[in-house]
Amino acid sequence: MDEYKKLSIKDWAVEDRPREKLMYKGVKSLSSAELLAIIIGSGNRRQSAVELSKSILSQCDNDLNLLAKKNIQDLIKIPGIGEAKAIGIISALELGRRQKAFPSKQKQKITCSQDAFEIISPYVENLGHEEFWVIFLNQANKIVEIKNVSSGGITGTVFDVRLVFKDALLLEATNLILCHNHPSGNLQPSNADKDVTSKAREAGKLMSISVVDHLIIADNQFFSFADEGLI
């Protein structure tokens, strides 16, 4: 029976072990499963870390965007994944999101809806719930602050106009871009979205603060109220 004994990663050739492969061949040589195996650290009694990682990815159709939408509760339902491994996966994916957002934020001035999308997208992409963000700008349309103003459920979130304009006054912002995601993938604005935009614009007029656009983001695409002549 020993000849059929399952091999652990330690029994593999050195150049085939994920950590060693990364050291000797570089990070680009690793598959997504091998990178995930390094993150989770170990497998279980029946699977090596790489095999377990392949199992995790297969349940997401090998789509990292689908994996990024899972929360801790989703991940621990997968056999062999406990809280520690789930937390490690979620932390790594969040670090990737932040890295993606960081260079975009350095493009300080927003000149069009595409600029705004590139800046805000990393904050809301792959979320399984709706979040509302605001980009606060000065008179020259340079970024003063990017702030999450509310988080909600799958179908909606609460937008408090008073708190947003309170922040705008404190930041001395003169222009705002409203942004929220649609987890459903539908880019079209709802009546509630249109109503929020209208109320924010009217409130801004009283304080000489302009709402210059409202972006709806879904599946790495966006709908711009300004581009569509709705603002």
Secondary structure, DSSP 8 states (H G I E B T S, - for coil): -GGG----GGGS-GGGSHHHHHHHH-GGGS-HHHHHHHHH----SS--HHHHHHHHHHTTTT-HHHHHT--HHHHTTSTT--HHHHHHHHHHHHHHHHHHHHHHHT--B--SHHHHHHHHHHHHTT-SS-EEEEEEE-TT-BEEEEEEEEE--SS-----HHHHHHHHHHHT--EEEEEEE-TT---S--HHHHHHHHHHHHHHHHTT-EEEEEEEEETTEEEETTTTT--
